[in-house]
Amino acid sequence: MLARNAESLYWIGRYVERADDTSRILNVSVHQLLEDASVDPDHVSRQLLAVLGIPFDAGDALDVWKLTELVAYAKDNPSSIVGSINSARENTRGAREVVSTELWECLNATWNAVPDRQRYARRAGPHAFLSFVEERAAMFAGLADSTMSRDDGWLFLVLGRSVERADMVVRLLLSRVSDRASSPGWMTVLRSAGAQDTYLRTNRGALDAARVVQFLLRDTLFPRSVFHALRQAEDCLRQLDPGINARGNEKTEAVRLLGRARSELEFLHPSALLDDLPRRLRGLQESIKEIGEAVSMQYFHTSPWVAWSGAEVSL
């Protein structure tokens, strides 16, 4: 596969996942701000913008509407929802020969519908727009699953999606590391990750920080856990380069970094999970950044991956 097509598919996976995850997080945050009068809109908004790495004017007071403009509608910011959709569509247009017609039509129709949905959301509230993005991302994932051959193109798409998913969950957890173990904010994290129902069934309704962190970082069955995403990305890289397990046990840099990050989570004792959690999460975030750079250098022959602005969350 041509390097430009491989790179486009990788970033399509990342941008669609970014739009989906950002919509989930913003939807939960907006509901929290509108329903709970005790919540400080400015503080919650700044916390969310720090998690997503979206720049903002520190002197401005933030509310639901300003937050939505920055996170959802800012076209010039690739970390916003609209920016992610635009970037995914442009990458798909540049890789039409390796993308199914159904996938192209899905992203193109989404892109064309955004202006009308955006105008309506500014009048009626952002929920309908955010739900629309989540539904279209789910449609994209279903079409990719049913229309793409399990070849290199599929592997690069899933690789990008998995790396982005791991990064987003780490960001979510970083936003709550200073909360009390019994804080209701941990349920907000679960809802933002689409994990609330599965978590409650798995843990029989028990809610505390240790269980939430354990579930979102190390659960082997939940597809949005960091461990599951890293393992899936590692499997993609092994299939893309089957020679890495040849005699001598040589590993490419990307596989080595992925294996190290995955094994640190896999073999960490559960009782030590919360020990210095901020340092552990920041280290994991840095590892994911290095994985992205290694993938770019190995397969795309480009400059290293450019991190989101404000990638580090100040605590």
HUHU-V361960 format. One record per residue. N is the residue number from 1. RES is the residue in one letter. PHI is phi in degrees with one decimal (NA if undefined). OMEGA is omega in degrees with one decimal (NA if undefined). D_CENTER is the distance of its C-alpha to the mean C-alpha in Angstrom with 1 decimal. Layout:
BEGIN
N/RES/PHI/OMEGA/D_CENTER ; N/RES/PHI/OMEGA/D_CENTER
END
This chain:
BEGIN
1/M/NA/177.7/25.6 ; 2/L/-61.4/-177.8/25.8 ; 3/A/-60.5/-178.5/23.4 ; 4/R/-66.9/177.6/22.6 ; 5/N/-70.5/177.4/21.6 ; 6/A/-61.5/179.5/19.6 ; 7/E/-65.1/179.1/17.7 ; 8/S/-61.2/-179.7/17.3 ; 9/L/-64.8/177.8/15.9 ; 10/Y/-58.9/-178.1/13.4 ; 11/W/-77.4/171.7/12.1 ; 12/I/-59.8/177.8/12.5 ; 13/G/-58.5/-179.3/10.0 ; 14/R/-68.8/-175.4/7.5 ; 15/Y/-68.3/177.7/8.6 ; 16/V/-65.1/177.6/8.9 ; 17/E/-64.4/179.2/5.5 ; 18/R/-64.2/178.5/4.8 ; 19/A/-63.0/-179.4/8.1 ; 20/D/-63.5/-176.9/7.7 ; 21/D/-65.4/179.2/5.3 ; 22/T/-64.4/176.9/7.4 ; 23/S/-63.0/179.0/10.4 ; 24/R/-61.7/-177.5/10.2 ; 25/I/-65.6/-178.4/10.1 ; 26/L/-65.6/180.0/12.8 ; 27/N/-59.8/179.2/14.8 ; 28/V/-65.0/-178.8/15.3 ; 29/S/-64.9/179.1/16.2 ; 30/V/-63.7/177.4/18.6 ; 31/H/-60.1/179.7/20.3 ; 32/Q/-62.1/-178.5/20.7 ; 33/L/-68.4/-177.2/22.3 ; 34/L/-80.5/-173.5/24.5 ; 35/E/-96.2/-174.5/25.7 ; 36/D/-112.9/-177.5/26.3 ; 37/A/-69.5/-178.6/29.0 ; 38/S/-81.2/-178.5/28.8 ; 39/V/-83.8/177.4/25.3 ; 40/D/-82.3/-176.6/25.6 ; 41/P/-59.0/-177.8/23.6 ; 42/D/-64.9/-179.1/23.7 ; 43/H/-65.8/-179.3/22.5 ; 44/V/-63.5/-179.4/19.5 ; 45/S/-64.3/179.5/18.6 ; 46/R/-64.8/178.6/18.9 ; 47/Q/-63.1/179.9/16.8 ; 48/L/-66.5/179.2/13.9 ; 49/L/-63.3/176.9/14.4 ; 50/A/-66.4/178.6/14.6 ; 51/V/-61.1/-175.7/11.3 ; 52/L/-85.4/179.6/9.6 ; 53/G/69.9/-178.9/12.2 ; 54/I/-99.1/-178.3/14.2 ; 55/P/-69.6/178.0/17.9 ; 56/F/-154.1/179.5/20.5 ; 57/D/-78.2/-176.1/24.3 ; 58/A/-63.6/-177.9/25.1 ; 59/G/-85.8/-178.1/28.3 ; 60/D/-86.7/171.8/27.1 ; 61/A/-79.6/-175.0/27.0 ; 62/L/-104.4/174.2/23.8 ; 63/D/-138.0/-176.8/23.8 ; 64/V/-58.5/-173.4/21.8 ; 65/W/-72.0/177.7/22.9 ; 66/K/-67.2/177.7/22.2 ; 67/L/-61.2/-179.2/18.7 ; 68/T/-64.9/178.3/18.0 ; 69/E/-60.3/-177.0/19.6 ; 70/L/-72.6/-173.3/17.5 ; 71/V/-83.6/-173.3/14.0 ; 72/A/-97.4/-163.5/14.8 ; 73/Y/-108.0/-175.9/17.8 ; 74/A/-69.7/-175.8/18.0 ; 75/K/-67.9/-174.4/18.6 ; 76/D/-85.4/179.8/19.1 ; 77/N/-111.3/-177.9/15.8 ; 78/P/-67.1/177.6/13.1 ; 79/S/-87.8/177.8/10.4 ; 80/S/-78.6/-179.0/12.0 ; 81/I/-65.8/179.9/11.7 ; 82/V/-63.9/177.4/15.0 ; 83/G/-61.6/178.6/14.4 ; 84/S/-66.7/178.4/11.4 ; 85/I/-63.2/178.3/13.7 ; 86/N/-59.6/-178.2/16.5 ; 87/S/-67.3/178.0/15.0 ; 88/A/-63.3/-179.4/14.0 ; 89/R/-66.5/179.3/17.5 ; 90/E/-64.8/177.6/19.2 ; 91/N/-66.3/178.4/17.8 ; 92/T/-68.0/178.5/18.9 ; 93/R/-63.6/179.5/22.2 ; 94/G/-79.5/-178.6/22.8 ; 95/A/-125.7/-174.9/22.3 ; 96/R/-60.6/-176.0/24.3 ; 97/E/-72.1/-179.9/26.5 ; 98/V/-118.4/-179.9/23.8 ; 99/V/-114.8/-179.1/21.8 ; 100/S/-65.7/179.3/23.5 ; 101/T/-59.1/-179.2/25.1 ; 102/E/-62.5/178.5/23.3 ; 103/L/-66.0/178.3/19.9 ; 104/W/-61.2/-179.2/21.3 ; 105/E/-63.8/178.5/23.0 ; 106/C/-62.2/-178.7/20.0 ; 107/L/-70.0/-179.8/18.0 ; 108/N/-67.0/177.8/21.3 ; 109/A/-65.3/177.1/22.3 ; 110/T/-62.2/-179.7/19.1 ; 111/W/-60.3/-179.8/19.6 ; 112/N/-69.4/-178.5/23.3 ; 113/A/-83.8/-174.8/22.7 ; 114/V/-58.6/-177.9/20.5 ; 115/P/-57.1/178.9/23.6 ; 116/D/-65.0/178.9/25.5 ; 117/R/-62.9/-179.3/22.7 ; 118/Q/-68.1/177.8/22.0 ; 119/R/-62.3/178.4/25.8 ; 120/Y/-64.7/-178.1/26.1 ; 121/A/-65.0/178.8/23.2 ; 122/R/-67.9/178.0/25.0 ; 123/R/-91.2/-169.8/28.1 ; 124/A/-103.8/-176.8/26.9 ; 125/G/111.8/-169.6/23.7 ; 126/P/-81.7/-172.1/20.0 ; 127/H/-58.9/-177.6/19.5 ; 128/A/-63.2/179.1/20.7 ; 129/F/-65.1/-177.9/18.6 ; 130/L/-66.8/177.1/15.3 ; 131/S/-65.1/176.9/16.6 ; 132/F/-59.8/-179.7/17.5 ; 133/V/-64.5/178.8/14.1 ; 134/E/-61.9/179.8/12.7 ; 135/E/-65.2/-179.9/15.9 ; 136/R/-68.9/176.2/15.7 ; 137/A/-65.4/176.8/12.2 ; 138/A/-65.6/176.5/13.9 ; 139/M/-62.8/178.5/16.9 ; 140/F/-59.6/179.9/15.3 ; 141/A/-62.3/179.0/14.0 ; 142/G/-67.2/178.8/17.6 ; 143/L/-68.2/177.1/19.3 ; 144/A/-62.5/-179.3/17.7 ; 145/D/-65.4/-173.1/18.6 ; 146/S/-100.5/-175.2/22.1 ; 147/T/-121.0/-177.7/23.1 ; 148/M/-103.3/173.0/21.8 ; 149/S/-66.2/180.0/23.9 ; 150/R/-82.9/-179.9/22.5 ; 151/D/-108.9/-178.4/23.3 ; 152/D/-61.8/179.1/21.7 ; 153/G/-59.6/177.0/19.9 ; 154/W/-60.6/-177.9/18.2 ; 155/L/-64.2/178.3/17.3 ; 156/F/-68.1/177.5/15.8 ; 157/L/-62.1/-179.6/13.7 ; 158/V/-67.8/177.2/12.4 ; 159/L/-59.7/178.5/12.1 ; 160/G/-61.9/178.9/9.8 ; 161/R/-61.6/-176.7/7.5 ; 162/S/-68.9/178.7/8.0 ; 163/V/-63.1/-179.9/7.6 ; 164/E/-65.7/-179.2/4.2 ; 165/R/-64.3/178.4/3.5 ; 166/A/-62.0/-179.8/6.2 ; 167/D/-61.6/-177.4/5.6 ; 168/M/-66.7/-179.8/3.7 ; 169/V/-66.2/176.2/6.5 ; 170/V/-61.8/177.0/8.8 ; 171/R/-60.5/178.7/8.6 ; 172/L/-59.5/-178.8/9.5 ; 173/L/-66.7/177.2/12.2 ; 174/L/-60.7/-178.7/13.5 ; 175/S/-71.3/-173.8/14.2 ; 176/R/-124.4/-173.7/16.6 ; 177/V/-65.8/179.8/18.3 ; 178/S/-90.2/-179.6/21.4 ; 179/D/-75.0/174.1/21.9 ; 180/R/-65.4/-178.0/24.7 ; 181/A/-61.7/-177.9/24.3 ; 182/S/-102.7/-176.8/25.3 ; 183/S/-64.4/175.2/23.5 ; 184/P/-66.5/177.8/22.3 ; 185/G/-62.3/178.6/19.2 ; 186/W/-69.1/174.3/17.8 ; 187/M/-68.6/175.6/18.1 ; 188/T/-61.0/177.6/16.1 ; 189/V/-61.6/179.9/13.2 ; 190/L/-62.5/179.1/13.8 ; 191/R/-64.6/179.6/14.1 ; 192/S/-63.9/-179.6/10.9 ; 193/A/-88.5/-176.9/9.1 ; 194/G/67.8/-172.0/11.7 ; 195/A/-113.3/-171.3/13.6 ; 196/Q/-59.2/-175.3/16.8 ; 197/D/-65.8/-179.4/19.3 ; 198/T/-64.4/178.3/18.5 ; 199/Y/-62.0/-177.2/18.6 ; 200/L/-63.5/176.4/21.9 ; 201/R/-68.4/-178.4/23.4 ; 202/T/-66.0/-175.3/22.6 ; 203/N/-104.7/175.6/24.0 ; 204/R/54.0/173.2/26.6 ; 205/G/86.8/-179.0/25.7 ; 206/A/-73.1/-177.4/25.8 ; 207/L/-128.9/170.3/23.3 ; 208/D/-156.3/-173.0/23.1 ; 209/A/-59.8/-176.0/20.8 ; 210/A/-60.7/-179.0/21.7 ; 211/R/-68.6/-179.9/20.9 ; 212/V/-64.9/180.0/17.6 ; 213/V/-64.0/178.3/16.5 ; 214/Q/-58.8/-176.6/18.1 ; 215/F/-67.3/-174.8/16.4 ; 216/L/-77.5/178.4/12.7 ; 217/L/-92.8/-164.1/13.5 ; 218/R/-122.4/-178.2/16.3 ; 219/D/-63.2/-174.7/16.8 ; 220/T/-85.8/-174.5/17.7 ; 221/L/-105.5/-177.3/17.7 ; 222/F/-78.3/-171.2/14.7 ; 223/P/-68.5/179.2/12.1 ; 224/R/-101.7/175.1/9.0 ; 225/S/-74.2/-179.7/10.8 ; 226/V/-63.4/-179.1/10.1 ; 227/F/-61.1/-179.2/13.5 ; 228/H/-61.8/-179.5/13.1 ; 229/A/-65.7/179.4/10.1 ; 230/L/-65.9/179.4/12.3 ; 231/R/-65.3/178.2/15.3 ; 232/Q/-66.4/177.1/14.2 ; 233/A/-63.4/178.6/13.3 ; 234/E/-63.7/177.6/16.7 ; 235/D/-61.9/178.8/18.5 ; 236/C/-61.5/-178.8/17.4 ; 237/L/-66.5/179.0/18.8 ; 238/R/-66.5/177.5/21.9 ; 239/Q/-75.2/178.1/22.6 ; 240/L/-69.8/-178.9/22.2 ; 241/D/-135.3/-175.3/24.7 ; 242/P/-63.9/-179.3/27.0 ; 243/G/-76.5/-176.4/29.4 ; 244/I/-70.8/178.9/27.4 ; 245/N/-100.9/179.1/29.1 ; 246/A/-70.4/-178.0/32.5 ; 247/R/-54.7/-176.2/35.4 ; 248/G/100.3/176.4/34.7 ; 249/N/56.2/179.5/31.2 ; 250/E/-72.3/179.6/29.7 ; 251/K/-124.7/170.5/26.0 ; 252/T/-71.2/-177.0/24.0 ; 253/E/-61.9/-178.5/22.2 ; 254/A/-63.6/179.2/18.7 ; 255/V/-65.9/179.1/19.9 ; 256/R/-62.5/179.8/21.6 ; 257/L/-65.6/178.6/18.7 ; 258/L/-64.1/-179.9/16.5 ; 259/G/-62.6/179.0/19.5 ; 260/R/-66.2/-180.0/20.2 ; 261/A/-63.6/-179.9/16.8 ; 262/R/-66.4/-178.1/17.0 ; 263/S/-69.9/177.0/20.7 ; 264/E/-62.6/175.8/20.4 ; 265/L/-73.7/-173.8/18.3 ; 266/E/-64.7/-172.8/20.5 ; 267/F/-104.4/175.0/23.8 ; 268/L/-72.9/179.1/23.2 ; 269/H/-69.3/-177.6/25.7 ; 270/P/-54.4/-178.5/24.2 ; 271/S/-68.9/-178.8/26.7 ; 272/A/-98.1/-172.6/25.4 ; 273/L/-64.1/-176.9/21.7 ; 274/L/-87.3/178.9/22.2 ; 275/D/-67.7/-179.7/24.6 ; 276/D/51.7/-176.9/23.3 ; 277/L/-60.0/178.9/19.8 ; 278/P/-57.3/179.2/18.7 ; 279/R/-64.6/-179.5/20.0 ; 280/R/-64.4/-179.6/18.4 ; 281/L/-69.0/177.7/14.9 ; 282/R/-64.8/175.9/15.6 ; 283/G/-64.6/178.1/17.0 ; 284/L/-67.3/177.3/14.0 ; 285/Q/-62.4/178.2/11.9 ; 286/E/-65.5/177.7/14.7 ; 287/S/-63.5/179.2/14.9 ; 288/I/-65.1/175.9/11.4 ; 289/K/-61.8/179.6/12.6 ; 290/E/-65.1/177.1/15.9 ; 291/I/-62.5/178.1/14.5 ; 292/G/-60.5/178.3/13.1 ; 293/E/-65.0/-178.7/16.5 ; 294/A/-65.3/177.5/18.4 ; 295/V/-62.6/-179.6/17.0 ; 296/S/-61.9/-178.2/17.9 ; 297/M/-69.5/-176.4/21.3 ; 298/Q/-76.6/-170.6/22.1 ; 299/Y/-107.1/-171.0/21.4 ; 300/F/-108.2/177.3/21.2 ; 301/H/56.4/-180.0/23.9 ; 302/T/-123.1/173.9/22.4 ; 303/S/-67.4/-178.1/21.9 ; 304/P/-56.7/179.3/19.1 ; 305/W/-55.1/178.7/15.5 ; 306/V/-87.3/-178.4/15.5 ; 307/A/-71.5/173.0/13.2 ; 308/W/-59.3/174.5/11.9 ; 309/S/-66.6/-178.6/15.0 ; 310/G/65.2/-173.4/15.4 ; 311/A/-64.3/-179.5/12.9 ; 312/E/-85.7/179.0/15.1 ; 313/V/-91.0/178.6/15.3 ; 314/S/-78.5/-178.1/19.0 ; 315/L/-114.7/NA/20.4
END
